Amino acid sequence: MKPNIAGLAAALALAVMLLTSCSSGQPVDLEAVEATLATKPETVAAGSPAELQATFTGLNVSDKASVTFDIRVNGKPKLVDAAYQGDGVFSGSFTFPEQGSYTVYIHLYADDIHLTKKKAVEVR
């Protein structure tokens, strides 16, 4: 049985097109991606809502990306979905129950990337 060269070439071309259309095209240096966490108000008060604002640099993110704040309260995760604000900024609201230091994990999901950045928030 003789292989069909034209058929193999067409299948290979189709496979290459599918693979390139599914990727973002630009390799991402995950070590270069930074996340900053800001709060509004700047001084967070226990029992009052605070806006958490994550800003990402080193990676182009769009409204197709998603961010979740994972706030640890008494060792248990409280998840807050963030909304895209533009220019690599995502925000969400959370009310910290009491004074103290809280660990916040910022989860970024963009294309086939999942990054997690750990930050701290002091609540008065």
C-alpha positions, -999 to +999 in steps of 0.1 A: +000+000+000+015+033-011+011+063+013-009+092+000+016+121+002-010+148-006-033+135+021-004+134+047+006+169+038-029+182+041-033+164+075+000+179+087-010+214+076-044+211+093-027+199+126-002+229+125-031+254+119-051+239+148-021+240+172-011+276+163-047+289+166-051+275+201-020+291+215-014+327+223+016+327+200+039+346+225+058+326+251+053+339+286+081+342+311+062+333+342+090+345+365+085+380+350+048+382+359+042+404+390+011+410+409+005+439+433-024+440+458-040+472+469-070+478+491-096+506+491-097+520+517-060+518+522-065+510+559-089+481+560-113+480+590-127+448+604-164+443+596-164+469+567-163+460+530-129+466+513-121+465+476-092+442+467-074+453+436-049+431+419-027+446+391-006+423+369+025+433+350+047+412+327+018+395+310-009+409+287-043+401+303-077+408+289-113+405+299-110+368+289-087+362+319-102+355+353-090+363+388-101+348+421-090+361+455-085+332+479-086+348+514-077+326+543-100+331+573-092+308+603-073+286+579-103+281+555-105+296+520-131+323+512-132+328+475-140+361+458-143+364+420-128+396+407-140+417+378-117+430+350-112+467+352-088+471+323-050+476+320-043+444+339-064+453+369-090+431+386-111+440+416-135+424+441-150+432+474-146+413+507-155+421+544-128+409+567-145+396+599-119+406+625-086+424+631-054+407+622-031+396+593-048+378+565-031+358+537-046+364+502-038+342+473-044+358+439-053+332+413-049+343+376-063+321+349-054+333+313-054+310+283-037+278+295-018+296+324-027+295+361-006+317+383-009+321+421+006+350+440+006+352+478+000+386+495-008+398+530-035+422+542-034+439+576-069+445+591-075+470+619 
